Amino acid sequence: MNKKIFAVAAALVCFAVAGLTAQAAGEAVSDAPVAVEAAAENTAVVQEADSGSAIKYVAAGLAVGLACIAGGMAVGKIGAAAMGAMSENAELSGKALPFVGLAEGICLWGFLVALLIIIL
């Protein structure tokens, strides 16, 4: 279990470093001299918009990705326990399977959050 947590933490650190590197590269490009001031202002506005939209898409991807990873881990543990309980007593299927559906709902919440991040 600890290996999974460290793997997720390492992935998040890689995403953060990649985002900071992309942001620094965008700032380096925006610092380049431009002959016409109006063109420089338009370029700066476009680059700020691109940077904001890129961060928005990264945040949406992280929301969906982490929610799906967590949902998969939850479904794996709950599904195994539900199947084990149903193998001993078949009458428990009506009580055990809704919990699997609740665990799958984690992925839907992640998708909803990502959709709201992109739209708003």
Biopython code that builds the backbone (N, CA, C, O; Angstrom):
import numpy as np
from Bio.PDB.StructureBuilder import StructureBuilder

atoms = [
    (1, "MET", "N", (0.822, -1.193, 0.000)),
    (1, "MET", "CA", (0.000, 0.000, 0.000)),
    (1, "MET", "C", (0.864, 1.253, 0.000)),
    (1, "MET", "O", (0.538, 2.231, -0.673)),
    (2, "ASN", "N", (1.951, 1.232, 0.742)),
    (2, "ASN", "CA", (2.821, 2.402, 0.805)),
    (2, "ASN", "C", (3.477, 2.673, -0.544)),
    (2, "ASN", "O", (3.736, 3.827, -0.886)),
    (3, "LYS", "N", (3.748, 1.619, -1.313)),
    (3, "LYS", "CA", (4.351, 1.805, -2.630)),
    (3, "LYS", "C", (3.402, 2.562, -3.549)),
    (3, "LYS", "O", (3.843, 3.385, -4.351)),
    (4, "LYS", "N", (2.108, 2.293, -3.442)),
    (4, "LYS", "CA", (1.133, 2.994, -4.274)),
    (4, "LYS", "C", (1.077, 4.474, -3.898)),
    (4, "LYS", "O", (1.007, 5.339, -4.772)),
    (5, "ILE", "N", (1.106, 4.755, -2.626)),
    (5, "ILE", "CA", (1.059, 6.148, -2.170)),
    (5, "ILE", "C", (2.295, 6.889, -2.641)),
    (5, "ILE", "O", (2.199, 8.030, -3.091)),
    (6, "PHE", "N", (3.457, 6.254, -2.542)),
    (6, "PHE", "CA", (4.685, 6.892, -3.004)),
    (6, "PHE", "C", (4.674, 7.088, -4.516)),
    (6, "PHE", "O", (5.181, 8.092, -5.017)),
    (7, "ALA", "N", (4.097, 6.130, -5.247)),
    (7, "ALA", "CA", (4.018, 6.266, -6.703)),
    (7, "ALA", "C", (3.120, 7.431, -7.095)),
    (7, "ALA", "O", (3.457, 8.198, -7.997)),
    (8, "VAL", "N", (1.980, 7.569, -6.424)),
    (8, "VAL", "CA", (1.077, 8.685, -6.708)),
    (8, "VAL", "C", (1.738, 10.005, -6.329)),
    (8, "VAL", "O", (1.628, 10.986, -7.065)),
    (9, "ALA", "N", (2.428, 10.038, -5.185)),
    (9, "ALA", "CA", (3.121, 11.258, -4.761)),
    (9, "ALA", "C", (4.221, 11.623, -5.762)),
    (9, "ALA", "O", (4.401, 12.798, -6.082)),
    (10, "ALA", "N", (4.952, 10.627, -6.256)),
    (10, "ALA", "CA", (6.002, 10.892, -7.239)),
    (10, "ALA", "C", (5.403, 11.419, -8.542)),
    (10, "ALA", "O", (5.971, 12.314, -9.168)),
    (11, "ALA", "N", (4.263, 10.869, -8.949)),
    (11, "ALA", "CA", (3.605, 11.361, -10.163)),
    (11, "ALA", "C", (3.149, 12.803, -9.989)),
    (11, "ALA", "O", (3.289, 13.611, -10.907)),
    (12, "LEU", "N", (2.608, 13.136, -8.828)),
    (12, "LEU", "CA", (2.187, 14.508, -8.577)),
    (12, "LEU", "C", (3.364, 15.463, -8.577)),
    (12, "LEU", "O", (3.261, 16.581, -9.083)),
    (13, "VAL", "N", (4.482, 15.030, -8.011)),
    (13, "VAL", "CA", (5.683, 15.877, -8.023)),
    (13, "VAL", "C", (6.164, 16.079, -9.461)),
    (13, "VAL", "O", (6.570, 17.183, -9.825)),
    (14, "CYS", "N", (6.123, 15.030, -10.276)),
    (14, "CYS", "CA", (6.526, 15.164, -11.688)),
    (14, "CYS", "C", (5.619, 16.133, -12.428)),
    (14, "CYS", "O", (6.096, 16.942, -13.223)),
    (15, "PHE", "N", (4.292, 16.060, -12.171)),
    (15, "PHE", "CA", (3.371, 16.992, -12.805)),
    (15, "PHE", "C", (3.647, 18.421, -12.359)),
    (15, "PHE", "O", (3.596, 19.345, -13.170)),
    (16, "ALA", "N", (3.938, 18.608, -11.080)),
    (16, "ALA", "CA", (4.217, 19.954, -10.574)),
    (16, "ALA", "C", (5.486, 20.511, -11.204)),
    (16, "ALA", "O", (5.522, 21.672, -11.611)),
    (17, "VAL", "N", (6.526, 19.688, -11.287)),
    (17, "VAL", "CA", (7.785, 20.142, -11.891)),
    (17, "VAL", "C", (7.577, 20.450, -13.377)),
    (17, "VAL", "O", (8.099, 21.442, -13.886)),
    (18, "ALA", "N", (6.812, 19.596, -14.070)),
    (18, "ALA", "CA", (6.548, 19.842, -15.487)),
    (18, "ALA", "C", (5.754, 21.134, -15.674)),
    (18, "ALA", "O", (6.018, 21.892, -16.607)),
    (19, "GLY", "N", (4.794, 21.387, -14.800)),
    (19, "GLY", "CA", (4.020, 22.624, -14.889)),
    (19, "GLY", "C", (4.870, 23.851, -14.635)),
    (19, "GLY", "O", (4.743, 24.858, -15.331)),
    (20, "LEU", "N", (5.743, 23.766, -13.632)),
    (20, "LEU", "CA", (6.619, 24.899, -13.343)),
    (20, "LEU", "C", (7.609, 25.132, -14.484)),
    (20, "LEU", "O", (7.915, 26.276, -14.819)),
    (21, "THR", "N", (8.103, 24.058, -15.072)),
    (21, "THR", "CA", (9.018, 24.184, -16.195)),
    (21, "THR", "C", (8.319, 24.815, -17.396)),
    (21, "THR", "O", (8.883, 25.681, -18.065)),
    (22, "ALA", "N", (7.089, 24.377, -17.666)),
    (22, "ALA", "CA", (6.326, 24.952, -18.776)),
    (22, "ALA", "C", (6.017, 26.419, -18.519)),
    (22, "ALA", "O", (6.052, 27.237, -19.439)),
    (23, "GLN", "N", (5.714, 26.750, -17.269)),
    (23, "GLN", "CA", (5.432, 28.136, -16.939)),
    (23, "GLN", "C", (6.684, 28.995, -17.094)),
    (23, "GLN", "O", (6.608, 30.115, -17.601)),
    (24, "ALA", "N", (7.829, 28.482, -16.663)),
    (24, "ALA", "CA", (9.080, 29.228, -16.799)),
    (24, "ALA", "C", (9.444, 29.401, -18.274)),
    (24, "ALA", "O", (9.944, 30.452, -18.673)),
    (25, "ALA", "N", (9.192, 28.371, -19.078)),
    (25, "ALA", "CA", (9.472, 28.485, -20.512)),
    (25, "ALA", "C", (8.546, 29.511, -21.162)),
    (25, "ALA", "O", (8.969, 30.254, -22.048)),
    (26, "GLY", "N", (7.299, 29.555, -20.732)),
    (26, "GLY", "CA", (6.370, 30.548, -21.259)),
    (26, "GLY", "C", (6.770, 31.962, -20.880)),
    (26, "GLY", "O", (6.617, 32.888, -21.676)),
    (27, "GLU", "N", (7.286, 32.132, -19.661)),
    (27, "GLU", "CA", (7.747, 33.452, -19.238)),
    (27, "GLU", "C", (8.992, 33.863, -20.008)),
    (27, "GLU", "O", (9.169, 35.039, -20.327)),
    (28, "ALA", "N", (9.858, 32.894, -20.310)),
    (28, "ALA", "CA", (11.069, 33.208, -21.072)),
    (28, "ALA", "C", (10.710, 33.655, -22.479)),
    (28, "ALA", "O", (11.343, 34.556, -23.028)),
    (29, "VAL", "N", (9.702, 33.032, -23.062)),
    (29, "VAL", "CA", (9.267, 33.425, -24.395)),
    (29, "VAL", "C", (8.624, 34.808, -24.354)),
    (29, "VAL", "O", (8.816, 35.607, -25.271)),
    (30, "SER", "N", (7.860, 35.098, -23.296)),
    (30, "SER", "CA", (7.195, 36.395, -23.219)),
    (30, "SER", "C", (8.180, 37.522, -22.934)),
    (30, "SER", "O", (7.858, 38.686, -23.174)),
    (31, "ASP", "N", (9.381, 37.209, -22.425)),
    (31, "ASP", "CA", (10.390, 38.224, -22.159)),
    (31, "ASP", "C", (11.187, 38.602, -23.406)),
    (31, "ASP", "O", (11.988, 39.536, -23.372)),
    (32, "ALA", "N", (10.972, 37.883, -24.500)),
    (32, "ALA", "CA", (11.717, 38.175, -25.725)),
    (32, "ALA", "C", (11.298, 39.538, -26.274)),
    (32, "ALA", "O", (10.117, 39.884, -26.237)),
    (33, "PRO", "N", (12.265, 40.319, -26.785)),
    (33, "PRO", "CA", (11.929, 41.654, -27.300)),
    (33, "PRO", "C", (11.097, 41.568, -28.577)),
    (33, "PRO", "O", (11.321, 40.705, -29.427)),
    (34, "VAL", "N", (10.142, 42.472, -28.692)),
    (34, "VAL", "CA", (9.282, 42.541, -29.866)),
    (34, "VAL", "C", (9.380, 43.959, -30.417)),
    (34, "VAL", "O", (9.433, 44.919, -29.648)),
    (35, "ALA", "N", (9.405, 44.099, -31.734)),
    (35, "ALA", "CA", (9.632, 45.400, -32.356)),
    (35, "ALA", "C", (8.451, 46.344, -32.149)),
    (35, "ALA", "O", (8.653, 47.537, -31.921)),
    (36, "VAL", "N", (7.267, 45.851, -32.221)),
    (36, "VAL", "CA", (6.089, 46.704, -32.116)),
    (36, "VAL", "C", (5.457, 46.502, -30.737)),
    (36, "VAL", "O", (5.236, 45.365, -30.321)),
    (37, "GLU", "N", (5.162, 47.600, -30.022)),
    (37, "GLU", "CA", (4.624, 47.489, -28.668)),
    (37, "GLU", "C", (3.232, 46.889, -28.663)),
    (37, "GLU", "O", (2.907, 46.111, -27.766)),
    (38, "ALA", "N", (2.410, 47.224, -29.628)),
    (38, "ALA", "CA", (1.055, 46.676, -29.686)),
    (38, "ALA", "C", (1.095, 45.168, -29.876)),
    (38, "ALA", "O", (0.320, 44.434, -29.264)),
    (39, "ALA", "N", (2.000, 44.714, -30.727)),
    (39, "ALA", "CA", (2.139, 43.270, -30.927)),
    (39, "ALA", "C", (2.623, 42.596, -29.661)),
    (39, "ALA", "O", (2.228, 41.468, -29.368)),
    (40, "ALA", "N", (3.480, 43.277, -28.902)),
    (40, "ALA", "CA", (3.986, 42.715, -27.650)),
    (40, "ALA", "C", (2.867, 42.586, -26.625)),
    (40, "ALA", "O", (2.807, 41.597, -25.893)),
    (41, "GLU", "N", (1.978, 43.579, -26.567)),
    (41, "GLU", "CA", (0.870, 43.512, -25.620)),
    (41, "GLU", "C", (-0.090, 42.385, -25.995)),
    (41, "GLU", "O", (-0.556, 41.648, -25.126)),
    (42, "ASN", "N", (-0.384, 42.251, -27.290)),
    (42, "ASN", "CA", (-1.273, 41.180, -27.730)),
    (42, "ASN", "C", (-0.659, 39.816, -27.475)),
    (42, "ASN", "O", (-1.356, 38.886, -27.070)),
    (43, "THR", "N", (0.640, 39.690, -27.709)),
    (43, "THR", "CA", (1.322, 38.420, -27.472)),
    (43, "THR", "C", (1.301, 38.061, -25.997)),
    (43, "THR", "O", (1.088, 36.903, -25.640)),
    (44, "ALA", "N", (1.523, 39.058, -25.133)),
    (44, "ALA", "CA", (1.523, 38.796, -23.688)),
    (44, "ALA", "C", (0.149, 38.353, -23.226)),
    (44, "ALA", "O", (0.037, 37.453, -22.395)),
    (45, "VAL", "N", (-0.902, 38.973, -23.754)),
    (45, "VAL", "CA", (-2.269, 38.597, -23.369)),
    (45, "VAL", "C", (-2.570, 37.181, -23.827)),
    (45, "VAL", "O", (-3.161, 36.400, -23.082)),
    (46, "VAL", "N", (-2.162, 36.840, -25.066)),
    (46, "VAL", "CA", (-2.403, 35.494, -25.589)),
    (46, "VAL", "C", (-1.628, 34.461, -24.783)),
    (46, "VAL", "O", (-2.156, 33.390, -24.485)),
    (47, "GLN", "N", (-0.377, 34.767, -24.424)),
    (47, "GLN", "CA", (0.422, 33.806, -23.672)),
    (47, "GLN", "C", (-0.123, 33.624, -22.270)),
    (47, "GLN", "O", (-0.089, 32.510, -21.748)),
    (48, "GLU", "N", (-0.627, 34.683, -21.637)),
    (48, "GLU", "CA", (-1.241, 34.539, -20.321)),
    (48, "GLU", "C", (-2.490, 33.687, -20.415)),
    (48, "GLU", "O", (-2.743, 32.863, -19.536)),
    (49, "ALA", "N", (-3.281, 33.874, -21.473)),
    (49, "ALA", "CA", (-4.477, 33.056, -21.660)),
    (49, "ALA", "C", (-4.096, 31.603, -21.898)),
    (49, "ALA", "O", (-4.741, 30.701, -21.364)),
    (50, "ASP", "N", (-3.046, 31.360, -22.700)),
    (50, "ASP", "CA", (-2.609, 29.987, -22.942)),
    (50, "ASP", "C", (-2.121, 29.336, -21.661)),
    (50, "ASP", "O", (-2.403, 28.164, -21.415)),
    (51, "SER", "N", (-1.392, 30.085, -20.842)),
    (51, "SER", "CA", (-0.895, 29.542, -19.584)),
    (51, "SER", "C", (-2.048, 29.198, -18.651)),
    (51, "SER", "O", (-2.030, 28.156, -17.995)),
    (52, "GLY", "N", (-3.048, 30.070, -18.589)),
    (52, "GLY", "CA", (-4.204, 29.813, -17.735)),
    (52, "GLY", "C", (-5.006, 28.621, -18.200)),
    (52, "GLY", "O", (-5.459, 27.821, -17.381)),
    (53, "SER", "N", (-5.190, 28.488, -19.511)),
    (53, "SER", "CA", (-5.957, 27.360, -20.022)),
    (53, "SER", "C", (-5.174, 26.061, -19.870)),
    (53, "SER", "O", (-5.766, 25.004, -19.651)),
    (54, "ALA", "N", (-3.858, 26.128, -19.982)),
    (54, "ALA", "CA", (-3.052, 24.920, -19.808)),
    (54, "ALA", "C", (-3.141, 24.426, -18.369)),
    (54, "ALA", "O", (-3.271, 23.227, -18.124)),
    (55, "ILE", "N", (-3.071, 25.344, -17.433)),
    (55, "ILE", "CA", (-3.187, 24.950, -16.024)),
    (55, "ILE", "C", (-4.572, 24.385, -15.750)),
    (55, "ILE", "O", (-4.723, 23.454, -14.959)),
    (56, "LYS", "N", (-5.586, 24.949, -16.406)),
    (56, "LYS", "CA", (-6.951, 24.463, -16.229)),
    (56, "LYS", "C", (-7.074, 23.015, -16.703)),
    (56, "LYS", "O", (-7.706, 22.190, -16.043)),
    (57, "TYR", "N", (-6.462, 22.713, -17.857)),
    (57, "TYR", "CA", (-6.552, 21.355, -18.386)),
    (57, "TYR", "C", (-5.738, 20.369, -17.553)),
    (57, "TYR", "O", (-6.138, 19.216, -17.394)),
    (58, "VAL", "N", (-4.617, 20.806, -17.029)),
    (58, "VAL", "CA", (-3.822, 19.931, -16.155)),
    (58, "VAL", "C", (-4.608, 19.633, -14.883)),
    (58, "VAL", "O", (-4.634, 18.493, -14.420)),
    (59, "ALA", "N", (-5.246, 20.653, -14.320)),
    (59, "ALA", "CA", (-6.045, 20.445, -13.109)),
    (59, "ALA", "C", (-7.207, 19.503, -13.377)),
    (59, "ALA", "O", (-7.510, 18.645, -12.548)),
    (60, "ALA", "N", (-7.858, 19.650, -14.520)),
    (60, "ALA", "CA", (-8.968, 18.763, -14.864)),
    (60, "ALA", "C", (-8.479, 17.330, -15.048)),
    (60, "ALA", "O", (-9.129, 16.384, -14.604)),
    (61, "GLY", "N", (-7.337, 17.175, -15.702)),
    (61, "GLY", "CA", (-6.776, 15.832, -15.883)),
    (61, "GLY", "C", (-6.400, 15.184, -14.563)),
    (61, "GLY", "O", (-6.626, 13.991, -14.362)),
    (62, "LEU", "N", (-5.824, 15.974, -13.662)),
    (62, "LEU", "CA", (-5.477, 15.433, -12.342)),
    (62, "LEU", "C", (-6.732, 15.054, -11.561)),
    (62, "LEU", "O", (-6.742, 14.039, -10.864)),
    (63, "ALA", "N", (-7.790, 15.858, -11.671)),
    (63, "ALA", "CA", (-9.034, 15.542, -10.961)),
    (63, "ALA", "C", (-9.599, 14.208, -11.432)),
    (63, "ALA", "O", (-9.979, 13.369, -10.616)),
    (64, "VAL", "N", (-9.655, 14.014, -12.735)),
    (64, "VAL", "CA", (-10.195, 12.757, -13.268)),
    (64, "VAL", "C", (-9.249, 11.601, -12.971)),
    (64, "VAL", "O", (-9.686, 10.531, -12.549)),
    (65, "GLY", "N", (-7.961, 11.814, -13.190)),
    (65, "GLY", "CA", (-6.997, 10.734, -12.988)),
    (65, "GLY", "C", (-6.947, 10.235, -11.564)),
    (65, "GLY", "O", (-7.001, 9.030, -11.318)),
    (66, "LEU", "N", (-6.842, 11.162, -10.618)),
    (66, "LEU", "CA", (-6.769, 10.748, -9.217)),
    (66, "LEU", "C", (-8.077, 10.136, -8.740)),
    (66, "LEU", "O", (-8.072, 9.186, -7.957)),
    (67, "ALA", "N", (-9.200, 10.681, -9.210)),
    (67, "ALA", "CA", (-10.491, 10.103, -8.818)),
    (67, "ALA", "C", (-10.644, 8.690, -9.377)),
    (67, "ALA", "O", (-11.170, 7.812, -8.693)),
    (68, "CYS", "N", (-10.197, 8.461, -10.597)),
    (68, "CYS", "CA", (-10.309, 7.121, -11.184)),
    (68, "CYS", "C", (-9.360, 6.134, -10.516)),
    (68, "CYS", "O", (-9.705, 4.965, -10.340)),
    (69, "ILE", "N", (-8.169, 6.595, -10.144)),
    (69, "ILE", "CA", (-7.253, 5.713, -9.421)),
    (69, "ILE", "C", (-7.844, 5.331, -8.066)),
    (69, "ILE", "O", (-7.832, 4.163, -7.678)),
    (70, "ALA", "N", (-8.359, 6.329, -7.354)),
    (70, "ALA", "CA", (-8.965, 6.051, -6.046)),
    (70, "ALA", "C", (-10.203, 5.170, -6.186)),
    (70, "ALA", "O", (-10.417, 4.265, -5.379)),
    (71, "GLY", "N", (-11.020, 5.432, -7.211)),
    (71, "GLY", "CA", (-12.205, 4.602, -7.444)),
    (71, "GLY", "C", (-11.833, 3.169, -7.787)),
    (71, "GLY", "O", (-12.485, 2.230, -7.331)),
    (72, "GLY", "N", (-10.794, 2.999, -8.583)),
    (72, "GLY", "CA", (-10.346, 1.649, -8.930)),
    (72, "GLY", "C", (-9.834, 0.882, -7.718)),
    (72, "GLY", "O", (-10.110, -0.307, -7.554)),
    (73, "MET", "N", (-9.082, 1.584, -6.872)),
    (73, "MET", "CA", (-8.598, 0.921, -5.649)),
    (73, "MET", "C", (-9.767, 0.547, -4.750)),
    (73, "MET", "O", (-9.770, -0.534, -4.162)),
    (74, "ALA", "N", (-10.768, 1.434, -4.635)),
    (74, "ALA", "CA", (-11.928, 1.154, -3.785)),
    (74, "ALA", "C", (-12.762, 0.006, -4.346)),
    (74, "ALA", "O", (-13.194, -0.873, -3.600)),
    (75, "VAL", "N", (-12.988, 0.014, -5.655)),
    (75, "VAL", "CA", (-13.776, -1.062, -6.260)),
    (75, "VAL", "C", (-13.049, -2.393, -6.122)),
    (75, "VAL", "O", (-13.684, -3.424, -5.905)),
    (76, "GLY", "N", (-11.732, -2.380, -6.246)),
    (76, "GLY", "CA", (-10.974, -3.623, -6.099)),
    (76, "GLY", "C", (-11.121, -4.226, -4.717)),
    (76, "GLY", "O", (-11.327, -5.432, -4.578)),
    (77, "LYS", "N", (-11.016, -3.393, -3.696)),
    (77, "LYS", "CA", (-11.121, -3.928, -2.331)),
    (77, "LYS", "C", (-12.562, -4.294, -1.982)),
    (77, "LYS", "O", (-12.814, -5.357, -1.414)),
    (78, "ILE", "N", (-13.505, -3.416, -2.320)),
    (78, "ILE", "CA", (-14.900, -3.681, -1.978)),
    (78, "ILE", "C", (-15.443, -4.832, -2.812)),
    (78, "ILE", "O", (-16.191, -5.665, -2.302)),
    (79, "GLY", "N", (-15.075, -4.887, -4.092)),
    (79, "GLY", "CA", (-15.553, -5.967, -4.947)),
    (79, "GLY", "C", (-15.057, -7.325, -4.486)),
    (79, "GLY", "O", (-15.801, -8.306, -4.502)),
    (80, "ALA", "N", (-13.788, -7.379, -4.074)),
    (80, "ALA", "CA", (-13.252, -8.657, -3.583)),
    (80, "ALA", "C", (-13.968, -9.087, -2.304)),
    (80, "ALA", "O", (-14.294, -10.262, -2.130)),
    (81, "ALA", "N", (-14.209, -8.127, -1.412)),
    (81, "ALA", "CA", (-14.911, -8.468, -0.168)),
    (81, "ALA", "C", (-16.357, -8.867, -0.450)),
    (81, "ALA", "O", (-16.883, -9.778, 0.188)),
    (82, "ALA", "N", (-17.003, -8.190, -1.402)),
    (82, "ALA", "CA", (-18.393, -8.519, -1.730)),
    (82, "ALA", "C", (-18.487, -9.904, -2.360)),
    (82, "ALA", "O", (-19.391, -10.671, -2.028)),
    (83, "MET", "N", (-17.572, -10.232, -3.260)),
    (83, "MET", "CA", (-17.611, -11.559, -3.875)),
    (83, "MET", "C", (-17.331, -12.658, -2.848)),
    (83, "MET", "O", (-17.925, -13.735, -2.897)),
    (84, "GLY", "N", (-16.414, -12.368, -1.917)),
    (84, "GLY", "CA", (-16.145, -13.355, -0.860)),
    (84, "GLY", "C", (-17.347, -13.560, 0.034)),
    (84, "GLY", "O", (-17.641, -14.688, 0.429)),
    (85, "ALA", "N", (-18.044, -12.488, 0.359)),
    (85, "ALA", "CA", (-19.238, -12.608, 1.201)),
    (85, "ALA", "C", (-20.357, -13.317, 0.451)),
    (85, "ALA", "O", (-21.091, -14.113, 1.036)),
    (86, "MET", "N", (-20.491, -13.031, -0.847)),
    (86, "MET", "CA", (-21.557, -13.692, -1.614)),
    (86, "MET", "C", (-21.267, -15.163, -1.853)),
    (86, "MET", "O", (-22.194, -15.954, -2.025)),
    (87, "SER", "N", (-19.986, -15.545, -1.865)),
    (87, "SER", "CA", (-19.685, -16.965, -2.047)),
    (87, "SER", "C", (-20.075, -17.771, -0.817)),
    (87, "SER", "O", (-20.394, -18.955, -0.918)),
    (88, "GLU", "N", (-20.049, -17.127, 0.342)),
    (88, "GLU", "CA", (-20.460, -17.817, 1.562)),
    (88, "GLU", "C", (-21.970, -17.765, 1.768)),
    (88, "GLU", "O", (-22.572, -18.724, 2.249)),
    (89, "ASN", "N", (-22.584, -16.622, 1.396)),
    (89, "ASN", "CA", (-24.009, -16.470, 1.594)),
    (89, "ASN", "C", (-24.554, -15.676, 0.409)),
    (89, "ASN", "O", (-24.290, -14.480, 0.285)),
    (90, "ALA", "N", (-25.317, -16.347, -0.463)),
    (90, "ALA", "CA", (-25.801, -15.716, -1.693)),
    (90, "ALA", "C", (-26.816, -14.610, -1.426)),
    (90, "ALA", "O", (-27.046, -13.759, -2.284)),
    (91, "GLU", "N", (-27.416, -14.618, -0.258)),
    (91, "GLU", "CA", (-28.417, -13.594, 0.059)),
    (91, "GLU", "C", (-27.799, -12.215, 0.294)),
    (91, "GLU", "O", (-28.521, -11.219, 0.343)),
    (92, "LEU", "N", (-26.492, -12.143, 0.438)),
    (92, "LEU", "CA", (-25.832, -10.866, 0.685)),
    (92, "LEU", "C", (-25.590, -10.048, -0.579)),
    (92, "LEU", "O", (-25.101, -8.921, -0.498)),
    (93, "SER", "N", (-25.926, -10.601, -1.747)),
    (93, "SER", "CA", (-25.630, -9.890, -2.992)),
    (93, "SER", "C", (-26.378, -8.568, -3.074)),
    (93, "SER", "O", (-25.838, -7.587, -3.587)),
    (94, "GLY", "N", (-27.591, -8.524, -2.587)),
    (94, "GLY", "CA", (-28.356, -7.285, -2.614)),
    (94, "GLY", "C", (-27.801, -6.233, -1.677)),
    (94, "GLY", "O", (-28.028, -5.040, -1.882)),
    (95, "LYS", "N", (-27.082, -6.654, -0.657)),
    (95, "LYS", "CA", (-26.512, -5.707, 0.301)),
    (95, "LYS", "C", (-25.084, -5.308, -0.063)),
    (95, "LYS", "O", (-24.637, -4.221, 0.301)),
    (96, "ALA", "N", (-24.374, -6.162, -0.766)),
    (96, "ALA", "CA", (-22.959, -5.910, -1.038)),
    (96, "ALA", "C", (-22.736, -5.130, -2.331)),
    (96, "ALA", "O", (-21.849, -4.278, -2.383)),
    (97, "LEU", "N", (-23.511, -5.396, -3.362)),
    (97, "LEU", "CA", (-23.265, -4.756, -4.652)),
    (97, "LEU", "C", (-23.505, -3.243, -4.673)),
    (97, "LEU", "O", (-22.805, -2.549, -5.411)),
    (98, "PRO", "N", (-24.446, -2.696, -3.912)),
    (98, "PRO", "CA", (-24.569, -1.228, -3.902)),
    (98, "PRO", "C", (-23.313, -0.518, -3.406)),
    (98, "PRO", "O", (-23.047, 0.616, -3.804)),
    (99, "PHE", "N", (-22.554, -1.160, -2.557)),
    (99, "PHE", "CA", (-21.316, -0.544, -2.090)),
    (99, "PHE", "C", (-20.290, -0.436, -3.225)),
    (99, "PHE", "O", (-19.500, 0.507, -3.268)),
    (100, "VAL", "N", (-20.310, -1.394, -4.126)),
    (100, "VAL", "CA", (-19.425, -1.316, -5.285)),
    (100, "VAL", "C", (-19.834, -0.132, -6.168)),
    (100, "VAL", "O", (-18.982, 0.581, -6.699)),
    (101, "GLY", "N", (-21.138, 0.066, -6.316)),
    (101, "GLY", "CA", (-21.625, 1.211, -7.088)),
    (101, "GLY", "C", (-21.262, 2.532, -6.435)),
    (101, "GLY", "O", (-20.972, 3.506, -7.130)),
    (102, "LEU", "N", (-21.274, 2.580, -5.123)),
    (102, "LEU", "CA", (-20.870, 3.806, -4.429)),
    (102, "LEU", "C", (-19.391, 4.098, -4.662)),
    (102, "LEU", "O", (-18.997, 5.256, -4.804)),
    (103, "ALA", "N", (-18.582, 3.060, -4.701)),
    (103, "ALA", "CA", (-17.155, 3.255, -4.954)),
    (103, "ALA", "C", (-16.922, 3.737, -6.384)),
    (103, "ALA", "O", (-16.015, 4.532, -6.628)),
    (104, "GLU", "N", (-17.728, 3.266, -7.322)),
    (104, "GLU", "CA", (-17.602, 3.730, -8.710)),
    (104, "GLU", "C", (-18.033, 5.183, -8.840)),
    (104, "GLU", "O", (-17.609, 5.878, -9.763)),
    (105, "GLY", "N", (-18.867, 5.643, -7.928)),
    (105, "GLY", "CA", (-19.314, 7.027, -7.945)),
    (105, "GLY", "C", (-18.182, 8.014, -7.719)),
    (105, "GLY", "O", (-18.290, 9.182, -8.093)),
    (106, "ILE", "N", (-17.099, 7.554, -7.109)),
    (106, "ILE", "CA", (-15.935, 8.428, -6.903)),
    (106, "ILE", "C", (-15.412, 8.915, -8.249)),
    (106, "ILE", "O", (-15.041, 10.080, -8.391)),
    (107, "CYS", "N", (-15.383, 8.026, -9.234)),
    (107, "CYS", "CA", (-14.913, 8.411, -10.570)),
    (107, "CYS", "C", (-15.836, 9.440, -11.200)),
    (107, "CYS", "O", (-15.374, 10.367, -11.865)),
    (108, "LEU", "N", (-17.130, 9.283, -10.997)),
    (108, "LEU", "CA", (-18.077, 10.241, -11.560)),
    (108, "LEU", "C", (-17.924, 11.616, -10.928)),
    (108, "LEU", "O", (-18.057, 12.633, -11.608)),
    (109, "TRP", "N", (-17.643, 11.648, -9.625)),
    (109, "TRP", "CA", (-17.427, 12.946, -8.971)),
    (109, "TRP", "C", (-16.171, 13.616, -9.506)),
    (109, "TRP", "O", (-16.149, 14.833, -9.689)),
    (110, "GLY", "N", (-15.132, 12.839, -9.756)),
    (110, "GLY", "CA", (-13.916, 13.393, -10.344)),
    (110, "GLY", "C", (-14.178, 13.961, -11.728)),
    (110, "GLY", "O", (-13.660, 15.021, -12.078)),
    (111, "PHE", "N", (-14.987, 13.253, -12.521)),
    (111, "PHE", "CA", (-15.339, 13.751, -13.852)),
    (111, "PHE", "C", (-16.155, 15.030, -13.750)),
    (111, "PHE", "O", (-15.951, 15.957, -14.534)),
    (112, "LEU", "N", (-17.076, 15.093, -12.795)),
    (112, "LEU", "CA", (-17.885, 16.292, -12.613)),
    (112, "LEU", "C", (-17.026, 17.491, -12.216)),
    (112, "LEU", "O", (-17.221, 18.595, -12.725)),
    (113, "VAL", "N", (-16.093, 17.277, -11.322)),
    (113, "VAL", "CA", (-15.187, 18.364, -10.916)),
    (113, "VAL", "C", (-14.358, 18.823, -12.113)),
    (113, "VAL", "O", (-14.181, 20.025, -12.311)),
    (114, "ALA", "N", (-13.855, 17.903, -12.901)),
    (114, "ALA", "CA", (-13.070, 18.277, -14.088)),
    (114, "ALA", "C", (-13.911, 19.043, -15.085)),
    (114, "ALA", "O", (-13.439, 20.013, -15.678)),
    (115, "LEU", "N", (-15.139, 18.627, -15.276)),
    (115, "LEU", "CA", (-16.036, 19.323, -16.196)),
    (115, "LEU", "C", (-16.292, 20.744, -15.720)),
    (115, "LEU", "O", (-16.303, 21.674, -16.526)),
    (116, "LEU", "N", (-16.497, 20.922, -14.416)),
    (116, "LEU", "CA", (-16.712, 22.263, -13.880)),
    (116, "LEU", "C", (-15.456, 23.122, -13.993)),
    (116, "LEU", "O", (-15.548, 24.325, -14.234)),
    (117, "ILE", "N", (-14.284, 22.513, -13.822)),
    (117, "ILE", "CA", (-13.033, 23.263, -13.981)),
    (117, "ILE", "C", (-12.892, 23.764, -15.408)),
    (117, "ILE", "O", (-12.501, 24.911, -15.624)),
    (118, "ILE", "N", (-13.201, 22.926, -16.379)),
    (118, "ILE", "CA", (-13.047, 23.317, -17.782)),
    (118, "ILE", "C", (-14.094, 24.361, -18.183)),
    (118, "ILE", "O", (-13.777, 25.320, -18.887)),
    (119, "ILE", "N", (-15.333, 24.177, -17.738)),
    (119, "ILE", "CA", (-16.404, 25.082, -18.151)),
    (119, "ILE", "C", (-16.268, 26.441, -17.473)),
    (119, "ILE", "O", (-16.420, 27.474, -18.124)),
    (120, "LEU", "N", (-15.986, 26.449, -16.175)),
    (120, "LEU", "CA", (-15.940, 27.710, -15.445)),
    (120, "LEU", "C", (-14.605, 28.285, -15.482)),
    (120, "LEU", "O", (-14.378, 29.354, -14.916)),
]
sb = StructureBuilder()
sb.init_structure("model")
sb.init_model(0)
sb.init_chain("A")
sb.init_seg("    ")
for serial, (resi, resn, name, xyz) in enumerate(atoms, 1):
    if name == "N":
        sb.init_residue(resn, " ", resi, " ")
    sb.init_atom(name, np.array(xyz, "f"), 0.0, 1.0, " ", f" {name:<3s}", serial, name[0])
structure = sb.get_structure()
